[in-house]
């Protein structure tokens, strides 16, 4: 079987595959007692963030999400200047695809 790997930016509709990957890689995700489901938590944390944008590339094997990375954007004021910065969070690669490249 030949795999077709690709990497692209997050698209609406990827949430279920991303959360499934995060739950597999981290043996449960998120590990918080929440009043919402894991997809709703992902949407709150990443898609609906205060900056209004998302940097979240996904790696795919055909249509299956096998890798993801998330960058939470934030503005940081240093002295009189404001800089756009990012904080990496929840980076994951499915265990079946590690050490292959």
FIBA-623429 format. One record per residue: residue number from 1; y negated, z negated, x negated of N, C-alpha, C, CB in turn. Coordinates in nm, 2 decimals, always signed. Glycine has a CB too. Layout:
<pts>
+-----+--------+--------+--------+--------+--------+--------+--------+--------+--------+--------+--------+--------+
:   n :     nv :     nw :     nu :    cav :    caw :    cau :     cv :     cw :     cu :    cbv :    cbw :    cbu :
+-----+--------+--------+--------+--------+--------+--------+--------+--------+--------+--------+--------+--------+
: NUM :      Y :      Z :      X :      Y :      Z :      X :      Y :      Z :      X :      Y :      Z :      X :
...
+-----+--------+--------+--------+--------+--------+--------+--------+--------+--------+--------+--------+--------+
</pts>
This chain:
<pts>
+-----+--------+--------+--------+--------+--------+--------+--------+--------+--------+--------+--------+--------+
:   n :     nv :     nw :     nu :    cav :    caw :    cau :     cv :     cw :     cu :    cbv :    cbw :    cbu :
+-----+--------+--------+--------+--------+--------+--------+--------+--------+--------+--------+--------+--------+
:   1 :  +0.12 :  +0.00 :  -0.08 :  +0.00 :  +0.00 :  +0.00 :  -0.12 :  +0.00 :  -0.09 :  +0.00 :  -0.12 :  +0.10 :
:   2 :  -0.21 :  +0.09 :  -0.06 :  -0.34 :  +0.10 :  -0.14 :  -0.45 :  +0.02 :  -0.06 :  -0.38 :  +0.24 :  -0.16 :
:   3 :  -0.52 :  -0.06 :  -0.13 :  -0.63 :  -0.13 :  -0.07 :  -0.76 :  -0.06 :  -0.09 :  -0.64 :  -0.28 :  -0.13 :
:   4 :  -0.85 :  -0.06 :  +0.00 :  -0.98 :  +0.00 :  -0.01 :  -1.08 :  -0.11 :  +0.00 :  -1.00 :  +0.10 :  +0.10 :
:   5 :  -1.13 :  -0.15 :  -0.12 :  -1.23 :  -0.26 :  -0.13 :  -1.37 :  -0.20 :  -0.12 :  -1.21 :  -0.34 :  -0.26 :
:   6 :  -1.45 :  -0.27 :  -0.05 :  -1.59 :  -0.24 :  -0.04 :  -1.68 :  -0.36 :  -0.04 :  -1.62 :  -0.14 :  +0.08 :
:   7 :  -1.80 :  -0.35 :  -0.08 :  -1.90 :  -0.46 :  -0.07 :  -2.02 :  -0.40 :  +0.00 :  -1.93 :  -0.52 :  -0.21 :
:   8 :  -2.07 :  -0.48 :  +0.09 :  -2.19 :  -0.44 :  +0.17 :  -2.26 :  -0.56 :  +0.22 :  -2.15 :  -0.35 :  +0.29 :
:   9 :  -2.39 :  -0.55 :  +0.26 :  -2.46 :  -0.66 :  +0.32 :  -2.39 :  -0.70 :  +0.45 :  -2.61 :  -0.62 :  +0.34 :
:  10 :  -2.42 :  -0.83 :  +0.49 :  -2.37 :  -0.88 :  +0.61 :  -2.42 :  -0.79 :  +0.73 :  -2.42 :  -1.03 :  +0.63 :
:  11 :  -2.34 :  -0.77 :  +0.82 :  -2.38 :  -0.70 :  +0.95 :  -2.35 :  -0.80 :  +1.06 :  -2.30 :  -0.57 :  +0.96 :
:  12 :  -2.43 :  -0.80 :  +1.17 :  -2.40 :  -0.87 :  +1.29 :  -2.26 :  -0.84 :  +1.33 :  -2.50 :  -0.85 :  +1.40 :
:  13 :  -2.18 :  -0.93 :  +1.36 :  -2.04 :  -0.91 :  +1.40 :  -1.94 :  -0.96 :  +1.29 :  -2.02 :  -0.77 :  +1.44 :
:  14 :  -2.00 :  -0.98 :  +1.17 :  -1.91 :  -1.03 :  +1.06 :  -1.88 :  -1.17 :  +1.07 :  -1.98 :  -0.99 :  +0.93 :
:  15 :  -1.95 :  -1.25 :  +1.15 :  -1.94 :  -1.39 :  +1.15 :  -1.80 :  -1.45 :  +1.16 :  -2.03 :  -1.45 :  +1.27 :
:  16 :  -1.72 :  -1.39 :  +1.25 :  -1.59 :  -1.44 :  +1.27 :  -1.50 :  -1.42 :  +1.15 :  -1.52 :  -1.37 :  +1.39 :
:  17 :  -1.51 :  -1.31 :  +1.08 :  -1.44 :  -1.29 :  +0.96 :  -1.48 :  -1.37 :  +0.84 :  -1.45 :  -1.14 :  +0.92 :
:  18 :  -1.61 :  -1.39 :  +0.84 :  -1.67 :  -1.48 :  +0.73 :  -1.62 :  -1.62 :  +0.75 :  -1.82 :  -1.47 :  +0.73 :
:  19 :  -1.64 :  -1.67 :  +0.87 :  -1.60 :  -1.81 :  +0.90 :  -1.45 :  -1.83 :  +0.88 :  -1.64 :  -1.85 :  +1.04 :
:  20 :  -1.37 :  -1.73 :  +0.92 :  -1.22 :  -1.74 :  +0.90 :  -1.19 :  -1.75 :  +0.75 :  -1.15 :  -1.62 :  +0.96 :
:  21 :  -1.26 :  -1.67 :  +0.67 :  -1.24 :  -1.68 :  +0.52 :  -1.29 :  -1.81 :  +0.47 :  -1.33 :  -1.57 :  +0.45 :
:  22 :  -1.40 :  -1.86 :  +0.51 :  -1.45 :  -1.99 :  +0.46 :  -1.35 :  -2.11 :  +0.50 :  -1.59 :  -2.03 :  +0.52 :
:  23 :  -1.30 :  -2.10 :  +0.62 :  -1.20 :  -2.20 :  +0.66 :  -1.07 :  -2.20 :  +0.57 :  -1.16 :  -2.18 :  +0.81 :
:  24 :  -1.03 :  -2.08 :  +0.54 :  -0.91 :  -2.06 :  +0.45 :  -0.94 :  -2.11 :  +0.31 :  -0.87 :  -1.91 :  +0.45 :
:  25 :  -1.05 :  -2.07 :  +0.25 :  -1.08 :  -2.10 :  +0.11 :  -1.11 :  -2.25 :  +0.09 :  -1.19 :  -2.02 :  +0.06 :
:  26 :  -1.18 :  -2.31 :  +0.18 :  -1.22 :  -2.45 :  +0.17 :  -1.13 :  -2.54 :  +0.25 :  -1.36 :  -2.46 :  +0.22 :
:  27 :  -1.02 :  -2.49 :  +0.30 :  -0.92 :  -2.58 :  +0.37 :  -0.99 :  -2.65 :  +0.48 :  -0.85 :  -2.68 :  +0.28 :
:  28 :  -1.07 :  -2.57 :  +0.56 :  -1.15 :  -2.62 :  +0.67 :  -1.30 :  -2.61 :  +0.64 :  -1.12 :  -2.77 :  +0.69 :
:  29 :  -1.37 :  -2.55 :  +0.73 :  -1.51 :  -2.53 :  +0.71 :  -1.58 :  -2.53 :  +0.84 :  -1.54 :  -2.40 :  +0.63 :
:  30 :  -1.69 :  -2.59 :  +0.86 :  -1.75 :  -2.68 :  +0.77 :  -1.68 :  -2.82 :  +0.78 :  -1.90 :  -2.70 :  +0.80 :
:  31 :  -1.70 :  -2.89 :  +0.68 :  -1.64 :  -3.03 :  +0.68 :  -1.73 :  -3.13 :  +0.73 :  -1.58 :  -3.06 :  +0.54 :
:  32 :  -1.79 :  -3.11 :  +0.85 :  -1.88 :  -3.20 :  +0.91 :  -1.84 :  -3.22 :  +1.05 :  -2.03 :  -3.15 :  +0.90 :
:  33 :  -1.87 :  -3.34 :  +1.11 :  -1.84 :  -3.37 :  +1.25 :  -1.96 :  -3.31 :  +1.32 :  -1.82 :  -3.52 :  +1.27 :
:  34 :  -1.94 :  -3.19 :  +1.38 :  -2.05 :  -3.12 :  +1.45 :  -2.04 :  -3.12 :  +1.60 :  -2.06 :  -2.98 :  +1.39 :
:  35 :  -2.15 :  -3.10 :  +1.67 :  -2.14 :  -3.08 :  +1.81 :  -2.14 :  -2.94 :  +1.85 :  -2.27 :  -3.15 :  +1.88 :
:  36 :  -2.10 :  -2.85 :  +1.76 :  -2.09 :  -2.71 :  +1.78 :  -1.97 :  -2.65 :  +1.71 :  -2.22 :  -2.63 :  +1.74 :
:  37 :  -1.94 :  -2.53 :  +1.74 :  -1.82 :  -2.46 :  +1.67 :  -1.87 :  -2.41 :  +1.53 :  -1.77 :  -2.35 :  +1.75 :
:  38 :  -1.77 :  -2.37 :  +1.46 :  -1.79 :  -2.33 :  +1.32 :  -1.88 :  -2.20 :  +1.31 :  -1.66 :  -2.30 :  +1.25 :
:  39 :  -1.86 :  -2.11 :  +1.41 :  -1.94 :  -1.99 :  +1.41 :  -2.09 :  -2.02 :  +1.44 :  -1.89 :  -1.88 :  +1.51 :
:  40 :  -2.11 :  -2.11 :  +1.54 :  -2.24 :  -2.15 :  +1.57 :  -2.31 :  -2.22 :  +1.46 :  -2.24 :  -2.25 :  +1.70 :
:  41 :  -2.23 :  -2.30 :  +1.38 :  -2.29 :  -2.37 :  +1.26 :  -2.33 :  -2.26 :  +1.16 :  -2.19 :  -2.47 :  +1.20 :
:  42 :  -2.24 :  -2.16 :  +1.14 :  -2.28 :  -2.06 :  +1.04 :  -2.40 :  -1.98 :  +1.08 :  -2.16 :  -1.96 :  +1.03 :
:  43 :  -2.41 :  -1.95 :  +1.21 :  -2.53 :  -1.88 :  +1.26 :  -2.66 :  -1.97 :  +1.24 :  -2.52 :  -1.85 :  +1.41 :
:  44 :  -2.65 :  -2.10 :  +1.27 :  -2.76 :  -2.18 :  +1.24 :  -2.80 :  -2.19 :  +1.10 :  -2.73 :  -2.33 :  +1.30 :
:  45 :  -2.70 :  -2.21 :  +1.01 :  -2.72 :  -2.23 :  +0.87 :  -2.78 :  -2.10 :  +0.80 :  -2.60 :  -2.28 :  +0.80 :
:  46 :  -2.72 :  -1.99 :  +0.84 :  -2.76 :  -1.87 :  +0.76 :  -2.84 :  -1.77 :  +0.84 :  -2.63 :  -1.80 :  +0.72 :
:  47 :  -2.79 :  -1.72 :  +0.95 :  -2.86 :  -1.61 :  +1.03 :  -2.99 :  -1.66 :  +1.09 :  -2.77 :  -1.56 :  +1.13 :
:  48 :  -3.00 :  -1.78 :  +1.14 :  -3.11 :  -1.83 :  +1.21 :  -3.20 :  -1.92 :  +1.13 :  -3.07 :  -1.90 :  +1.34 :
:  49 :  -3.20 :  -1.90 :  +1.00 :  -3.27 :  -1.99 :  +0.91 :  -3.42 :  -1.97 :  +0.92 :  -3.23 :  -1.96 :  +0.76 :
:  50 :  -3.50 :  -2.06 :  +0.88 :  -3.65 :  -2.06 :  +0.90 :  -3.71 :  -1.93 :  +0.83 :  -3.71 :  -2.18 :  +0.84 :
:  51 :  -3.65 :  -1.88 :  +0.73 :  -3.71 :  -1.76 :  +0.66 :  -3.69 :  -1.63 :  +0.74 :  -3.65 :  -1.74 :  +0.52 :
:  52 :  -3.60 :  -1.64 :  +0.84 :  -3.57 :  -1.52 :  +0.92 :  -3.50 :  -1.41 :  +0.86 :  -3.70 :  -1.48 :  +0.97 :
:  53 :  -3.44 :  -1.43 :  +0.75 :  -3.36 :  -1.32 :  +0.68 :  -3.24 :  -1.38 :  +0.62 :  -3.45 :  -1.24 :  +0.58 :
:  54 :  -3.15 :  -1.30 :  +0.58 :  -3.02 :  -1.34 :  +0.52 :  -2.99 :  -1.25 :  +0.41 :  -2.91 :  -1.35 :  +0.63 :
:  55 :  -2.94 :  -1.31 :  +0.30 :  -2.88 :  -1.24 :  +0.19 :  -2.73 :  -1.29 :  +0.19 :  -2.95 :  -1.26 :  +0.05 :
:  56 :  -2.64 :  -1.20 :  +0.23 :  -2.50 :  -1.25 :  +0.24 :  -2.41 :  -1.12 :  +0.23 :  -2.47 :  -1.32 :  +0.38 :
:  57 :  -2.39 :  -1.08 :  +0.10 :  -2.29 :  -0.97 :  +0.09 :  -2.15 :  -1.02 :  +0.12 :  -2.30 :  -0.92 :  -0.06 :
:  58 :  -2.07 :  -0.92 :  +0.18 :  -1.93 :  -0.95 :  +0.21 :  -1.85 :  -0.84 :  +0.14 :  -1.91 :  -0.94 :  +0.36 :
:  59 :  -1.73 :  -0.89 :  +0.09 :  -1.63 :  -0.80 :  +0.03 :  -1.53 :  -0.78 :  +0.14 :  -1.58 :  -0.86 :  -0.10 :
:  60 :  -1.48 :  -0.65 :  +0.15 :  -1.39 :  -0.61 :  +0.25 :  -1.27 :  -0.54 :  +0.19 :  -1.46 :  -0.53 :  +0.36 :
:  61 :  -1.15 :  -0.56 :  +0.25 :  -1.03 :  -0.48 :  +0.23 :  -1.01 :  -0.42 :  +0.37 :  -0.91 :  -0.57 :  +0.18 :
:  62 :  -1.05 :  -0.29 :  +0.38 :  -1.06 :  -0.22 :  +0.51 :  -1.16 :  -0.30 :  +0.59 :  -0.92 :  -0.21 :  +0.58 :
:  63 :  -1.12 :  -0.36 :  +0.70 :  -1.21 :  -0.44 :  +0.79 :  -1.20 :  -0.59 :  +0.77 :  -1.19 :  -0.40 :  +0.93 :
:  64 :  -1.11 :  -0.63 :  +0.68 :  -1.09 :  -0.77 :  +0.66 :  -1.19 :  -0.83 :  +0.56 :  -0.94 :  -0.80 :  +0.62 :
:  65 :  -1.26 :  -0.94 :  +0.60 :  -1.35 :  -1.00 :  +0.50 :  -1.26 :  -1.08 :  +0.40 :  -1.45 :  -1.10 :  +0.58 :
:  66 :  -1.28 :  -1.04 :  +0.27 :  -1.20 :  -1.11 :  +0.17 :  -1.29 :  -1.18 :  +0.07 :  -1.11 :  -1.01 :  +0.09 :
:  67 :  -1.42 :  -1.17 :  +0.08 :  -1.51 :  -1.24 :  -0.01 :  -1.65 :  -1.24 :  +0.06 :  -1.52 :  -1.17 :  -0.14 :
:  68 :  -1.72 :  -1.35 :  +0.02 :  -1.86 :  -1.36 :  +0.08 :  -1.94 :  -1.45 :  -0.02 :  -1.86 :  -1.42 :  +0.22 :
:  69 :  -2.07 :  -1.43 :  -0.01 :  -2.17 :  -1.51 :  -0.08 :  -2.29 :  -1.53 :  +0.01 :  -2.21 :  -1.45 :  -0.22 :
:  70 :  -2.35 :  -1.64 :  +0.01 :  -2.47 :  -1.67 :  +0.09 :  -2.58 :  -1.72 :  +0.00 :  -2.43 :  -1.77 :  +0.20 :
:  71 :  -2.70 :  -1.67 :  +0.03 :  -2.82 :  -1.71 :  -0.04 :  -2.92 :  -1.76 :  +0.06 :  -2.88 :  -1.60 :  -0.13 :
:  72 :  -2.95 :  -1.88 :  +0.06 :  -3.05 :  -1.94 :  +0.15 :  -3.19 :  -1.92 :  +0.08 :  -3.02 :  -2.09 :  +0.18 :
:  73 :  -3.27 :  -1.84 :  +0.14 :  -3.41 :  -1.82 :  +0.09 :  -3.50 :  -1.93 :  +0.12 :  -3.46 :  -1.69 :  +0.14 :
:  74 :  -3.59 :  -1.96 :  +0.03 :  -3.69 :  -2.06 :  +0.05 :  -3.81 :  -2.03 :  -0.03 :  -3.64 :  -2.20 :  +0.02 :
:  75 :  -3.93 :  -2.08 :  +0.01 :  -4.05 :  -2.07 :  -0.06 :  -4.07 :  -2.20 :  -0.14 :  -4.17 :  -2.04 :  +0.03 :
:  76 :  -4.11 :  -2.18 :  -0.27 :  -4.13 :  -2.30 :  -0.35 :  -4.27 :  -2.29 :  -0.41 :  -4.02 :  -2.31 :  -0.47 :
:  77 :  -4.34 :  -2.40 :  -0.40 :  -4.48 :  -2.40 :  -0.45 :  -4.48 :  -2.47 :  -0.58 :  -4.58 :  -2.47 :  -0.35 :
:  78 :  -4.53 :  -2.40 :  -0.69 :  -4.54 :  -2.45 :  -0.82 :  -4.69 :  -2.43 :  -0.86 :  -4.44 :  -2.38 :  -0.92 :
:  79 :  -4.76 :  -2.55 :  -0.87 :  -4.90 :  -2.54 :  -0.90 :  -4.97 :  -2.47 :  -0.77 :  -4.93 :  -2.46 :  -1.02 :
:  80 :  -5.05 :  -2.37 :  -0.80 :  -5.11 :  -2.30 :  -0.69 :  -5.04 :  -2.18 :  -0.64 :  -5.25 :  -2.26 :  -0.73 :
:  81 :  -4.93 :  -2.15 :  -0.70 :  -4.85 :  -2.03 :  -0.66 :  -4.73 :  -2.06 :  -0.58 :  -4.81 :  -1.95 :  -0.79 :
:  82 :  -4.70 :  -1.97 :  -0.49 :  -4.58 :  -1.98 :  -0.41 :  -4.48 :  -1.87 :  -0.45 :  -4.61 :  -1.97 :  -0.25 :
:  83 :  -4.36 :  -1.91 :  -0.47 :  -4.25 :  -1.82 :  -0.52 :  -4.14 :  -1.82 :  -0.42 :  -4.20 :  -1.86 :  -0.66 :
:  84 :  -4.08 :  -1.70 :  -0.40 :  -3.96 :  -1.69 :  -0.32 :  -3.84 :  -1.72 :  -0.41 :  -3.95 :  -1.55 :  -0.25 :
:  85 :  -3.76 :  -1.81 :  -0.36 :  -3.64 :  -1.84 :  -0.44 :  -3.52 :  -1.84 :  -0.35 :  -3.66 :  -1.98 :  -0.52 :
:  86 :  -3.40 :  -1.86 :  -0.41 :  -3.28 :  -1.86 :  -0.33 :  -3.19 :  -1.97 :  -0.39 :  -3.21 :  -1.73 :  -0.34 :
:  87 :  -3.11 :  -2.02 :  -0.30 :  -3.01 :  -2.12 :  -0.33 :  -2.88 :  -2.07 :  -0.28 :  -3.04 :  -2.26 :  -0.26 :
:  88 :  -2.79 :  -2.05 :  -0.38 :  -2.65 :  -2.00 :  -0.34 :  -2.57 :  -2.11 :  -0.28 :  -2.58 :  -1.94 :  -0.47 :
:  89 :  -2.50 :  -2.07 :  -0.18 :  -2.41 :  -2.16 :  -0.11 :  -2.29 :  -2.09 :  -0.05 :  -2.49 :  -2.23 :  +0.01 :
:  90 :  -2.18 :  -2.16 :  -0.03 :  -2.06 :  -2.11 :  +0.03 :  -2.02 :  -1.97 :  -0.02 :  -2.08 :  -2.10 :  +0.18 :
:  91 :  -1.99 :  -1.96 :  -0.15 :  -1.93 :  -1.84 :  -0.21 :  -1.78 :  -1.85 :  -0.21 :  -1.99 :  -1.82 :  -0.36 :
:  92 :  -1.71 :  -1.75 :  -0.16 :  -1.57 :  -1.76 :  -0.15 :  -1.50 :  -1.62 :  -0.17 :  -1.54 :  -1.81 :  -0.01 :
:  93 :  -1.38 :  -1.63 :  -0.22 :  -1.29 :  -1.52 :  -0.24 :  -1.16 :  -1.56 :  -0.19 :  -1.28 :  -1.46 :  -0.39 :
:  94 :  -1.10 :  -1.48 :  -0.10 :  -0.97 :  -1.51 :  -0.05 :  -0.86 :  -1.53 :  -0.16 :  -0.92 :  -1.40 :  +0.05 :
:  95 :  -0.78 :  -1.63 :  -0.15 :  -0.68 :  -1.66 :  -0.25 :  -0.59 :  -1.54 :  -0.29 :  -0.60 :  -1.78 :  -0.21 :
:  96 :  -0.56 :  -1.45 :  -0.20 :  -0.48 :  -1.33 :  -0.22 :  -0.55 :  -1.23 :  -0.31 :  -0.44 :  -1.27 :  -0.09 :
:  97 :  -0.68 :  -1.24 :  -0.33 :  -0.75 :  -1.14 :  -0.41 :  -0.82 :  -1.20 :  -0.53 :  -0.86 :  -1.09 :  -0.32 :
:  98 :  -0.78 :  -1.32 :  -0.57 :  -0.84 :  -1.37 :  -0.69 :  -0.77 :  -1.32 :  -0.82 :  -0.83 :  -1.53 :  -0.69 :
:  99 :  -0.84 :  -1.32 :  -0.93 :  -0.79 :  -1.28 :  -1.06 :  -0.74 :  -1.13 :  -1.06 :  -0.68 :  -1.37 :  -1.10 :
: 100 :  -0.80 :  -1.05 :  -0.98 :  -0.76 :  -0.91 :  -0.98 :  -0.85 :  -0.81 :  -1.05 :  -0.74 :  -0.87 :  -0.83 :
: 101 :  -0.96 :  -0.86 :  -1.10 :  -1.06 :  -0.77 :  -1.15 :  -1.12 :  -0.82 :  -1.28 :  -1.16 :  -0.74 :  -1.06 :
+-----+--------+--------+--------+--------+--------+--------+--------+--------+--------+--------+--------+--------+
</pts>
